């Protein structure tokens, strides 16, 4: 995936939430899987649940104490998403509506591509 493609994917994903009263609450997070580059917007509760699930998977693999489990632990850690506050990726337009701040989005995409 190119940097421009990732930037577009991030912008489209955020735009799906901006302006939808039921989804535009505080605490929305942009989640990016650094391996697959899967992009989603999640709530604070979903983020905390994902962290808990990831920690459980790492603990389970570590408890097994086998070479395969070490690989599973490494794989799980690599898959942990990077999280960014959505409100820092928005800017107020001249018409008074929120729009995606493409400069901020491009900076994030540059970390991956």
Long-range contacts (C-beta under 8 A, 24 or more apart in sequence): 1-37, 1-113, 2-113, 3-106, 3-109, 3-110, 3-112, 3-113, 4-109, 5-113, 6-37, 6-39, 6-109, 6-112, 6-113, 7-102, 7-105, 7-106, 7-109, 9-37, 9-39, 10-39, 10-89, 10-100, 10-105, 10-108, 10-109, 11-100, 11-102, 11-105, 13-39, 13-40, 13-41, 14-41, 14-86, 14-89, 14-90, 14-100, 14-105, 15-100, 16-41, 17-41, 17-86, 18-90, 18-98, 18-99, 18-100, 19-97, 19-98, 26-87, 28-85, 28-86, 28-87, 29-83, 29-84, 29-85, 29-86, 30-83, 30-84, 30-85, 30-86, 30-89, 30-108, 31-81, 31-82, 31-83, 32-81, 32-82, 32-84, 32-108, 32-112, 33-79, 33-81, 34-78, 34-79, 34-80, 34-81, 34-82, 34-112, 35-78, 35-79, 36-79, 37-112, 38-81, 41-86, 47-83, 50-81, 54-79, 54-80, 82-111, 84-108
